[in-house]
């Protein structure tokens, strides 16, 4: 059973930073490519970043140079460090397998960036 719990969101001013965490109650983080996704109000869910078991990473053009995805296999956790945040980064952020997510999603964590 896939159980991913996202945390670390919050309210931040433009230019600020947040670090999101995705805790895995099982062990999928250790064996699958993992990614962060986001869904803004009225928009479809989109891929933000992904990390493969060997450490290779992919980023959406909109976050390149600002976001960094990392993984800690020992603690079954995936992180998303978000710097230089912009109001357009406001969304609910989710983690899941990458690039094809499982059908099951966590509750996500809300990120709100004010101008």
Residue pairs with C-beta under 8 A, 6 or more apart in sequence:
1 26
2 26
2 28
2 102
2 104
3 24
3 25
3 26
3 106
4 22
4 23
4 24
4 25
4 28
4 94
4 95
4 96
4 105
4 106
5 22
5 23
5 25
5 106
5 107
6 20
6 21
6 22
6 93
6 94
6 95
6 106
6 107
6 108
6 109
7 20
7 21
7 23
7 109
8 18
8 19
8 20
8 21
8 109
9 18
9 20
9 92
9 93
9 108
9 109
9 110
9 111
9 112
10 18
10 110
10 111
10 112
11 112
11 114
12 18
12 85
12 111
12 112
12 113
12 114
13 113
13 114
13 115
14 85
14 86
14 87
14 113
14 114
14 115
15 84
15 85
16 85
16 113
17 81
17 82
17 83
17 84
17 85
18 82
18 85
18 111
19 79
19 80
19 81
19 82
20 36
20 79
20 80
20 82
20 93
20 95
20 109
20 111
21 77
21 78
21 79
22 29
22 34
22 36
22 77
22 78
22 79
22 80
22 95
22 106
23 76
23 77
24 76
24 77
24 78
25 76
26 76
27 76
28 34
28 97
29 71
29 73
29 76
29 77
29 78
30 53
30 73
30 76
31 53
32 53
32 97
32 98
33 50
33 51
33 52
33 53
33 97
33 98
33 99
34 50
34 51
34 69
34 71
34 78
34 95
34 96
34 97
34 98
35 47
35 48
35 49
35 50
35 51
35 69
35 95
35 96
35 97
35 98
35 99
35 101
36 47
36 48
36 49
36 50
36 67
36 69
36 78
36 80
36 93
36 94
36 95
37 45
37 46
37 47
37 48
37 93
37 94
37 95
37 96
37 101
38 45
38 46
38 48
38 89
38 91
38 92
38 93
38 94
38 111
39 45
39 46
39 91
39 92
39 94
39 108
40 88
40 90
40 91
41 91
43 91
45 94
46 60
47 60
47 98
47 99
48 59
48 60
48 63
48 67
48 80
48 93
49 57
49 58
49 59
49 60
49 63
49 67
49 68
49 69
49 80
50 57
50 58
50 69
50 98
50 99
51 57
51 58
51 69
51 70
51 71
51 78
51 98
52 98
55 71
57 68
57 69
58 98
58 99
59 67
59 69
62 88
63 82
63 89
66 82
66 83
66 84
66 85
67 80
67 81
67 82
67 83
68 80
68 81
68 83
69 78
69 79
69 80
69 81
70 78
70 79
70 81
71 77
71 78
71 79
72 78
72 79
78 95
80 93
80 95
82 89
82 111
85 111
85 113
86 113
87 113
87 114
87 115
88 113
89 111
89 113
90 111
90 112
90 113
91 110
91 111
92 108
92 109
92 110
92 111
93 108
93 109
93 110
93 111
94 105
94 106
94 108
95 106
96 102
96 105
96 106
